[in-house]
Amino acid sequence: MSPWIDRQVLIRDTREFVRAHGLFLRRNGRRISSLVEISVYNSIVRYYESLGFQLAGENLGPKRSFRYKLIGSGLTENHSYFTAKKGAATFHILHNILIQSAHHEHLYFTADVVVANQNGSTTRRLQNGRRHSFVANPDLVTFAEVKHLHPYPGGIFSFMGLVLEFMPGFVNKTYDISDSGNQLCPVMAFTGPASAHAELIKEALAERYGINISFNTSSTFGQLTGFATMKKYSERKSPSVDLVPLRTSRRFSFD
């Protein structure tokens, strides 16, 4: 039997598939990345639940529905999130929220999943009258980035830039890192499988800085697994805001 397939047959089959399922693809194709983020968010919620934390949904919608925050803009009060409580400890597990730089008061980045301490997020009014919600750097516990992509060196290395900007203690060695600390180190998750080179980069960065890099989450339907072996850290030896004084700018000052 010949291994070759007529090109025109492939084109015809592709067109028939698109005609049959095009509406579904148009409606959901762009949502896949958001669905993968939600899966990782849910995984981190379950992680705290596995540690004995009591989980509670906040800002629930109609019929106690959970309103995921699928865009970077928007206020925390208009979206749902989980709080995790155990003894005197309380953490907020937030989705798609700005985190504040450890080096400059008015530099931010929207992280896919963020764990904040009991202060949670902060909402302030800008000079232009608009409000925005963010996690202040001293309140940042950890964060996760999710990529619906195959791992590639540039993407892996760029994650270290985020760590340096927002949790520089991992670079400056001001955290006590172990496999059994009380908080997850920052996480970078890719849905695709890794090459041998990507695996080598992962091992080197994890050993050097204690971060977590996860590959091939598509095999677990987008979920993070293997929390028992992930890198964790104990309390900060000194707040990250003390590592480099936060700069301020009158041009961006709040009212």
ZADO-1210 file (C-alpha; in nm, 4 decimals, padded with zeros to 6 digits):
<atoms>
<atom x="00.0000" y="00.0000" z="00.0000" code="MET" pos="1"/>
<atom x="00.1435" y="00.3370" z="-00.0999" code="SER" pos="2"/>
<atom x="00.2294" y="00.5736" z="00.1890" code="PRO" pos="3"/>
<atom x="00.1437" y="00.8781" z="-00.0236" code="TRP" pos="4"/>
<atom x="-00.1857" y="01.0652" z="00.0041" code="ILE" pos="5"/>
<atom x="-00.3250" y="01.2767" z="-00.2724" code="ASP" pos="6"/>
<atom x="-00.2803" y="01.6434" z="-00.1767" code="ARG" pos="7"/>
<atom x="-00.6229" y="01.7319" z="-00.3108" code="GLN" pos="8"/>
<atom x="-00.7814" y="01.4710" z="-00.0854" code="VAL" pos="9"/>
<atom x="-00.6192" y="01.6312" z="00.2215" code="LEU" pos="10"/>
<atom x="-00.7367" y="01.9763" z="00.1158" code="ILE" pos="11"/>
<atom x="-01.0904" y="01.8475" z="00.0558" code="ARG" pos="12"/>
<atom x="-01.1039" y="01.6736" z="00.3959" code="ASP" pos="13"/>
<atom x="-00.9717" y="01.9828" z="00.5726" code="THR" pos="14"/>
<atom x="-01.2341" y="02.2041" z="00.4104" code="ARG" pos="15"/>
<atom x="-01.5115" y="01.9616" z="00.5033" code="GLU" pos="16"/>
<atom x="-01.3911" y="01.9530" z="00.8640" code="PHE" pos="17"/>
<atom x="-01.3819" y="02.3333" z="00.8865" code="VAL" pos="18"/>
<atom x="-01.7307" y="02.3614" z="00.7366" code="ARG" pos="19"/>
<atom x="-01.8637" y="02.1085" z="00.9871" code="ALA" pos="20"/>
<atom x="-01.6869" y="02.2457" z="01.2970" code="HIS" pos="21"/>
<atom x="-01.5899" y="02.6009" z="01.2038" code="GLY" pos="22"/>
<atom x="-01.8405" y="02.7652" z="01.4385" code="LEU" pos="23"/>
<atom x="-01.7074" y="02.5695" z="01.7362" code="PHE" pos="24"/>
<atom x="-01.3467" y="02.6523" z="01.6452" code="LEU" pos="25"/>
<atom x="-01.4232" y="03.0233" z="01.6054" code="ARG" pos="26"/>
<atom x="-01.6025" y="03.0366" z="01.9403" code="ARG" pos="27"/>
<atom x="-01.3586" y="02.8285" z="02.1448" code="ASN" pos="28"/>
<atom x="-01.0218" y="02.8344" z="01.9687" code="GLY" pos="29"/>
<atom x="-00.9226" y="03.1639" z="02.1264" code="ARG" pos="30"/>
<atom x="-01.0378" y="03.0447" z="02.4684" code="ARG" pos="31"/>
<atom x="-00.8037" y="02.7480" z="02.4916" code="ILE" pos="32"/>
<atom x="-00.5264" y="02.9516" z="02.6556" code="SER" pos="33"/>
<atom x="-00.7764" y="03.0841" z="02.9111" code="SER" pos="34"/>
<atom x="-00.9027" y="02.7332" z="02.9816" code="LEU" pos="35"/>
<atom x="-00.5449" y="02.6164" z="03.0410" code="VAL" pos="36"/>
<atom x="-00.4927" y="02.9063" z="03.2855" code="GLU" pos="37"/>
<atom x="-00.8107" y="02.8063" z="03.4683" code="ILE" pos="38"/>
<atom x="-00.6849" y="02.4492" z="03.4963" code="SER" pos="39"/>
<atom x="-00.3598" y="02.5660" z="03.6576" code="VAL" pos="40"/>
<atom x="-00.5516" y="02.8027" z="03.8862" code="TYR" pos="41"/>
<atom x="-00.7731" y="02.5151" z="04.0004" code="ASN" pos="42"/>
<atom x="-00.4647" y="02.2981" z="04.0559" code="SER" pos="43"/>
<atom x="-00.3152" y="02.5521" z="04.2959" code="ILE" pos="44"/>
<atom x="-00.6484" y="02.5788" z="04.4807" code="VAL" pos="45"/>
<atom x="-00.6497" y="02.1997" z="04.5197" code="ARG" pos="46"/>
<atom x="-00.2882" y="02.2120" z="04.6398" code="TYR" pos="47"/>
<atom x="-00.3860" y="02.4301" z="04.9363" code="TYR" pos="48"/>
<atom x="-00.6851" y="02.2073" z="04.9996" code="GLU" pos="49"/>
<atom x="-00.4533" y="01.9046" z="05.0130" code="SER" pos="50"/>
<atom x="-00.2520" y="02.0813" z="05.2850" code="LEU" pos="51"/>
<atom x="-00.5604" y="02.1047" z="05.5060" code="GLY" pos="52"/>
<atom x="-00.6555" y="02.4642" z="05.4276" code="PHE" pos="53"/>
<atom x="-01.0229" y="02.5553" z="05.4325" code="GLN" pos="54"/>
<atom x="-01.1186" y="02.7000" z="05.0938" code="LEU" pos="55"/>
<atom x="-01.3889" y="02.9609" z="05.0444" code="ALA" pos="56"/>
<atom x="-01.5047" y="03.1253" z="04.7225" code="GLY" pos="57"/>
<atom x="-01.5278" y="03.5052" z="04.7389" code="GLU" pos="58"/>
<atom x="-01.7268" y="03.7461" z="04.5181" code="ASN" pos="59"/>
<atom x="-01.9364" y="03.4647" z="04.3732" code="LEU" pos="60"/>
<atom x="-02.1809" y="03.5321" z="04.0930" code="GLY" pos="61"/>
<atom x="-02.5464" y="03.4321" z="04.0488" code="PRO" pos="62"/>
<atom x="-02.6338" y="03.0916" z="04.1981" code="LYS" pos="63"/>
<atom x="-02.2899" y="03.0905" z="04.3644" code="ARG" pos="64"/>
<atom x="-02.1147" y="03.0638" z="04.0295" code="SER" pos="65"/>
<atom x="-01.7410" y="03.1282" z="04.0182" code="PHE" pos="66"/>
<atom x="-01.6488" y="03.4195" z="03.7916" code="ARG" pos="67"/>
<atom x="-01.2959" y="03.3601" z="03.6630" code="TYR" pos="68"/>
<atom x="-01.0978" y="03.6708" z="03.5734" code="LYS" pos="69"/>
<atom x="-01.0030" y="03.6008" z="03.2122" code="LEU" pos="70"/>
<atom x="-00.8563" y="03.9431" z="03.1309" code="ILE" pos="71"/>
<atom x="-00.5804" y="04.1465" z="03.2896" code="GLY" pos="72"/>
<atom x="-00.7916" y="04.4571" z="03.3420" code="SER" pos="73"/>
<atom x="-01.0801" y="04.4798" z="03.5862" code="GLY" pos="74"/>
<atom x="-01.1154" y="04.5100" z="03.9609" code="LEU" pos="75"/>
<atom x="-01.0812" y="04.2254" z="04.2050" code="THR" pos="76"/>
<atom x="-01.4188" y="04.3093" z="04.3551" code="GLU" pos="77"/>
<atom x="-01.5873" y="04.2254" z="04.0234" code="ASN" pos="78"/>
<atom x="-01.4427" y="03.8742" z="03.9951" code="HIS" pos="79"/>
<atom x="-01.4263" y="03.5631" z="04.2079" code="SER" pos="80"/>
<atom x="-01.1272" y="03.4190" z="04.3895" code="TYR" pos="81"/>
<atom x="-01.0517" y="03.1705" z="04.6647" code="PHE" pos="82"/>
<atom x="-00.9253" y="03.2304" z="05.0143" code="THR" pos="83"/>
<atom x="-00.7345" y="02.9521" z="05.1892" code="ALA" pos="84"/>
<atom x="-00.7339" y="02.9519" z="05.5693" code="LYS" pos="85"/>
<atom x="-00.5530" y="02.7292" z="05.8161" code="LYS" pos="86"/>
<atom x="-00.4963" y="02.8406" z="06.1735" code="GLY" pos="87"/>
<atom x="-00.3660" y="03.1963" z="06.1681" code="ALA" pos="88"/>
<atom x="-00.2619" y="03.1762" z="05.8020" code="ALA" pos="89"/>
<atom x="-00.4805" y="03.3208" z="05.5247" code="THR" pos="90"/>
<atom x="-00.3952" y="03.3366" z="05.1559" code="PHE" pos="91"/>
<atom x="-00.5789" y="03.4764" z="04.8563" code="HIS" pos="92"/>
<atom x="-00.5566" y="03.2809" z="04.5290" code="ILE" pos="93"/>
<atom x="-00.6136" y="03.5282" z="04.2466" code="LEU" pos="94"/>
<atom x="-00.6417" y="03.4970" z="03.8691" code="HIS" pos="95"/>
<atom x="-00.4988" y="03.7356" z="03.6080" code="ASN" pos="96"/>
<atom x="-00.4054" y="04.0190" z="03.8386" code="ILE" pos="97"/>
<atom x="-00.1338" y="04.2822" z="03.8377" code="LEU" pos="98"/>
<atom x="00.1616" y="04.2294" z="04.0673" code="ILE" pos="99"/>
<atom x="00.3826" y="04.5160" z="04.1794" code="GLN" pos="100"/>
<atom x="00.7530" y="04.5281" z="04.1045" code="SER" pos="101"/>
<atom x="00.9985" y="04.4829" z="04.3897" code="ALA" pos="102"/>
<atom x="01.2022" y="04.7718" z="04.2498" code="HIS" pos="103"/>
<atom x="00.9551" y="05.0414" z="04.1434" code="HIS" pos="104"/>
<atom x="00.6198" y="05.1294" z="04.2945" code="GLU" pos="105"/>
<atom x="00.4466" y="05.1885" z="03.9621" code="HIS" pos="106"/>
<atom x="00.5757" y="04.9007" z="03.7521" code="LEU" pos="107"/>
<atom x="00.3364" y="04.6072" z="03.7151" code="TYR" pos="108"/>
<atom x="00.2878" y="04.2809" z="03.5325" code="PHE" pos="109"/>
<atom x="-00.0281" y="04.0725" z="03.4937" code="THR" pos="110"/>
<atom x="00.0466" y="03.7245" z="03.6269" code="ALA" pos="111"/>
<atom x="-00.1779" y="03.4322" z="03.5339" code="ASP" pos="112"/>
<atom x="-00.2134" y="03.2983" z="03.8899" code="VAL" pos="113"/>
<atom x="-00.1105" y="03.4819" z="04.2066" code="VAL" pos="114"/>
<atom x="-00.1058" y="03.3815" z="04.5714" code="VAL" pos="115"/>
<atom x="-00.1164" y="03.6781" z="04.8094" code="ALA" pos="116"/>
<atom x="-00.1017" y="03.6939" z="05.1866" code="ASN" pos="117"/>
<atom x="-00.3960" y="03.7869" z="05.4067" code="GLN" pos="118"/>
<atom x="-00.3943" y="04.1463" z="05.2776" code="ASN" pos="119"/>
<atom x="-00.4975" y="04.0167" z="04.9362" code="GLY" pos="120"/>
<atom x="-00.5160" y="04.2669" z="04.6531" code="SER" pos="121"/>
<atom x="-00.5106" y="04.6446" z="04.6761" code="THR" pos="122"/>
<atom x="-00.7398" y="04.8752" z="04.4762" code="THR" pos="123"/>
<atom x="-00.6365" y="05.2374" z="04.4268" code="ARG" pos="124"/>
<atom x="-00.7563" y="05.5322" z="04.2235" code="ARG" pos="125"/>
<atom x="-00.5237" y="05.6779" z="03.9618" code="LEU" pos="126"/>
<atom x="-00.4902" y="06.0458" z="03.8832" code="GLN" pos="127"/>
<atom x="-00.7107" y="05.9974" z="03.5767" code="ASN" pos="128"/>
<atom x="-00.9932" y="05.8818" z="03.8038" code="GLY" pos="129"/>
<atom x="-00.9794" y="05.5158" z="03.7085" code="ARG" pos="130"/>
<atom x="-00.9184" y="05.2485" z="03.9687" code="ARG" pos="131"/>
<atom x="-00.6997" y="04.9430" z="03.9357" code="HIS" pos="132"/>
<atom x="-00.6401" y="04.6350" z="04.1466" code="SER" pos="133"/>
<atom x="-00.2978" y="04.4844" z="04.2116" code="PHE" pos="134"/>
<atom x="-00.1051" y="04.2786" z="04.4630" code="VAL" pos="135"/>
<atom x="00.1456" y="04.4967" z="04.6462" code="ALA" pos="136"/>
<atom x="00.4926" y="04.3453" z="04.6415" code="ASN" pos="137"/>
<atom x="00.5159" y="04.2880" z="05.0199" code="PRO" pos="138"/>
<atom x="00.1905" y="04.0891" z="04.9924" code="ASP" pos="139"/>
<atom x="00.3094" y="03.8658" z="04.7073" code="LEU" pos="140"/>
<atom x="00.3578" y="03.5025" z="04.8131" code="VAL" pos="141"/>
<atom x="00.4112" y="03.3343" z="04.4752" code="THR" pos="142"/>
<atom x="00.2885" y="03.3414" z="04.1170" code="PHE" pos="143"/>
<atom x="00.2488" y="03.1135" z="03.8165" code="ALA" pos="144"/>
<atom x="00.2741" y="03.1720" z="03.4443" code="GLU" pos="145"/>
<atom x="00.1010" y="02.9434" z="03.1929" code="VAL" pos="146"/>
<atom x="00.1934" y="02.8973" z="02.8260" code="LYS" pos="147"/>
<atom x="-00.0151" y="02.6930" z="02.5819" code="HIS" pos="148"/>
<atom x="00.3016" y="02.6251" z="02.3839" code="LEU" pos="149"/>
<atom x="00.5879" y="02.3839" z="02.3425" code="HIS" pos="150"/>
<atom x="00.8713" y="02.4822" z="02.5791" code="PRO" pos="151"/>
<atom x="01.1370" y="02.6936" z="02.4095" code="TYR" pos="152"/>
<atom x="01.4591" y="02.8398" z="02.5532" code="PRO" pos="153"/>
<atom x="01.3563" y="03.2055" z="02.5174" code="GLY" pos="154"/>
<atom x="01.0311" y="03.1468" z="02.7019" code="GLY" pos="155"/>
<atom x="01.1990" y="02.9606" z="02.9845" code="ILE" pos="156"/>
<atom x="01.4781" y="03.2136" z="03.0294" code="PHE" pos="157"/>
<atom x="01.2370" y="03.5080" z="03.0130" code="SER" pos="158"/>
<atom x="01.0575" y="03.3715" z="03.3179" code="PHE" pos="159"/>
<atom x="01.3725" y="03.4450" z="03.5153" code="MET" pos="160"/>
<atom x="01.3283" y="03.8119" z="03.4233" code="GLY" pos="161"/>
<atom x="00.9886" y="03.8075" z="03.5945" code="LEU" pos="162"/>
<atom x="01.1348" y="03.6397" z="03.9006" code="VAL" pos="163"/>
<atom x="01.4141" y="03.8979" z="03.9189" code="LEU" pos="164"/>
<atom x="01.1677" y="04.1875" z="03.8882" code="GLU" pos="165"/>
<atom x="00.8955" y="04.0659" z="04.1228" code="PHE" pos="166"/>
<atom x="01.0552" y="03.8148" z="04.3627" code="MET" pos="167"/>
<atom x="01.4284" y="03.8877" z="04.3433" code="PRO" pos="168"/>
<atom x="01.4936" y="03.6971" z="04.6638" code="GLY" pos="169"/>
<atom x="01.5203" y="03.3817" z="04.4532" code="PHE" pos="170"/>
<atom x="01.8090" y="03.5332" z="04.2624" code="VAL" pos="171"/>
<atom x="01.9646" y="03.7063" z="04.5635" code="ASN" pos="172"/>
<atom x="01.9326" y="03.3918" z="04.7756" code="LYS" pos="173"/>
<atom x="01.7221" y="03.5491" z="05.0506" code="THR" pos="174"/>
<atom x="01.4736" y="03.2596" z="05.0642" code="TYR" pos="175"/>
<atom x="01.5210" y="02.9244" z="05.2318" code="ASP" pos="176"/>
<atom x="01.4419" y="02.6818" z="04.9488" code="ILE" pos="177"/>
<atom x="01.3625" y="02.3159" z="05.0061" code="SER" pos="178"/>
<atom x="01.1265" y="02.0425" z="04.8893" code="ASP" pos="179"/>
<atom x="00.9152" y="02.0813" z="05.2008" code="SER" pos="180"/>
<atom x="00.8866" y="02.4546" z="05.2668" code="GLY" pos="181"/>
<atom x="00.5542" y="02.6180" z="05.3380" code="ASN" pos="182"/>
<atom x="00.5045" y="02.7993" z="05.0054" code="GLN" pos="183"/>
<atom x="00.5435" y="02.7107" z="04.6391" code="LEU" pos="184"/>
<atom x="00.8291" y="02.8756" z="04.4542" code="CYS" pos="185"/>
<atom x="00.7225" y="03.0559" z="04.1330" code="PRO" pos="186"/>
<atom x="00.5875" y="02.8238" z="03.8640" code="VAL" pos="187"/>
<atom x="00.6177" y="02.8270" z="03.4853" code="MET" pos="188"/>
<atom x="00.3940" y="02.5733" z="03.3067" code="ALA" pos="189"/>
<atom x="00.3969" y="02.4704" z="02.9399" code="PHE" pos="190"/>
<atom x="00.1329" y="02.2455" z="02.7866" code="THR" pos="191"/>
<atom x="00.3737" y="02.0995" z="02.5309" code="GLY" pos="192"/>
<atom x="00.6426" y="01.8339" z="02.5786" code="PRO" pos="193"/>
<atom x="01.0038" y="01.9448" z="02.6111" code="ALA" pos="194"/>
<atom x="01.3129" y="01.8795" z="02.4063" code="SER" pos="195"/>
<atom x="01.6302" y="01.7495" z="02.5704" code="ALA" pos="196"/>
<atom x="01.7705" y="02.1036" z="02.5648" code="HIS" pos="197"/>
<atom x="01.4608" y="02.2472" z="02.7344" code="ALA" pos="198"/>
<atom x="01.4845" y="01.9786" z="03.0016" code="GLU" pos="199"/>
<atom x="01.8477" y="02.0741" z="03.0624" code="LEU" pos="200"/>
<atom x="01.7545" y="02.4415" z="03.1010" code="ILE" pos="201"/>
<atom x="01.4778" y="02.3459" z="03.3437" code="LYS" pos="202"/>
<atom x="01.7127" y="02.1394" z="03.5590" code="GLU" pos="203"/>
<atom x="01.9804" y="02.4106" z="03.5641" code="ALA" pos="204"/>
<atom x="01.7454" y="02.6962" z="03.6561" code="LEU" pos="205"/>
<atom x="01.5571" y="02.4908" z="03.9137" code="ALA" pos="206"/>
<atom x="01.8834" y="02.3942" z="04.0807" code="GLU" pos="207"/>
<atom x="02.0290" y="02.7438" z="04.0657" code="ARG" pos="208"/>
<atom x="01.7241" y="02.9487" z="04.1684" code="TYR" pos="209"/>
<atom x="01.4704" y="02.7054" z="04.3119" code="GLY" pos="210"/>
<atom x="01.1929" y="02.7867" z="04.0648" code="ILE" pos="211"/>
<atom x="00.9420" y="02.5328" z="03.9310" code="ASN" pos="212"/>
<atom x="00.9117" y="02.4636" z="03.5584" code="ILE" pos="213"/>
<atom x="00.6505" y="02.2150" z="03.4409" code="SER" pos="214"/>
<atom x="00.6285" y="02.0630" z="03.0925" code="PHE" pos="215"/>
<atom x="00.3669" y="01.8606" z="02.9039" code="ASN" pos="216"/>
<atom x="00.0675" y="01.9565" z="03.1185" code="THR" pos="217"/>
<atom x="-00.1539" y="01.8620" z="02.8226" code="SER" pos="218"/>
<atom x="-00.1044" y="01.5014" z="02.9356" code="SER" pos="219"/>
<atom x="-00.2860" y="01.5899" z="03.2593" code="THR" pos="220"/>
<atom x="-00.5547" y="01.8009" z="03.0872" code="PHE" pos="221"/>
<atom x="-00.3705" y="02.1214" z="03.1737" code="GLY" pos="222"/>
<atom x="-00.3442" y="02.0503" z="03.5450" code="GLN" pos="223"/>
<atom x="-00.0302" y="02.0878" z="03.7535" code="LEU" pos="224"/>
<atom x="00.0753" y="01.7655" z="03.9220" code="THR" pos="225"/>
<atom x="00.3705" y="01.6508" z="04.1285" code="GLY" pos="226"/>
<atom x="00.3374" y="01.9177" z="04.3975" code="PHE" pos="227"/>
<atom x="00.5146" y="01.6883" z="04.6441" code="ALA" pos="228"/>
<atom x="00.8390" y="01.7218" z="04.4493" code="THR" pos="229"/>
<atom x="00.8068" y="02.0892" z="04.3575" code="MET" pos="230"/>
<atom x="01.0441" y="02.3431" z="04.5067" code="LYS" pos="231"/>
<atom x="00.9099" y="02.5360" z="04.8030" code="LYS" pos="232"/>
<atom x="01.0427" y="02.8089" z="05.0268" code="TYR" pos="233"/>
<atom x="01.0157" y="02.9179" z="05.3861" code="SER" pos="234"/>
<atom x="00.9515" y="03.2695" z="05.5092" code="GLU" pos="235"/>
<atom x="01.1544" y="03.5511" z="05.3577" code="ARG" pos="236"/>
<atom x="01.4702" y="03.6383" z="05.5413" code="LYS" pos="237"/>
<atom x="01.4015" y="03.9999" z="05.4495" code="SER" pos="238"/>
<atom x="01.1179" y="04.1631" z="05.2505" code="PRO" pos="239"/>
<atom x="01.1893" y="04.1954" z="04.8797" code="SER" pos="240"/>
<atom x="01.1066" y="04.5657" z="04.8946" code="VAL" pos="241"/>
<atom x="01.4130" y="04.6112" z="05.1156" code="ASP" pos="242"/>
<atom x="01.6432" y="04.4534" z="04.8583" code="LEU" pos="243"/>
<atom x="01.6174" y="04.7502" z="04.6235" code="VAL" pos="244"/>
<atom x="01.4277" y="05.0589" z="04.7441" code="PRO" pos="245"/>
<atom x="01.1036" y="05.1126" z="04.5577" code="LEU" pos="246"/>
<atom x="01.1229" y="05.4104" z="04.3251" code="ARG" pos="247"/>
<atom x="00.8311" y="05.6455" z="04.2941" code="THR" pos="248"/>
<atom x="00.7299" y="05.8911" z="04.0292" code="SER" pos="249"/>
<atom x="00.5050" y="06.1920" z="04.0771" code="ARG" pos="250"/>
<atom x="00.3835" y="06.1534" z="03.7225" code="ARG" pos="251"/>
<atom x="00.2139" y="05.8255" z="03.8223" code="PHE" pos="252"/>
<atom x="00.1294" y="05.9117" z="04.1811" code="SER" pos="253"/>
<atom x="-00.2095" y="05.8201" z="04.3236" code="PHE" pos="254"/>
<atom x="-00.4604" y="06.0651" z="04.4634" code="ASP" pos="255"/>
</atoms>
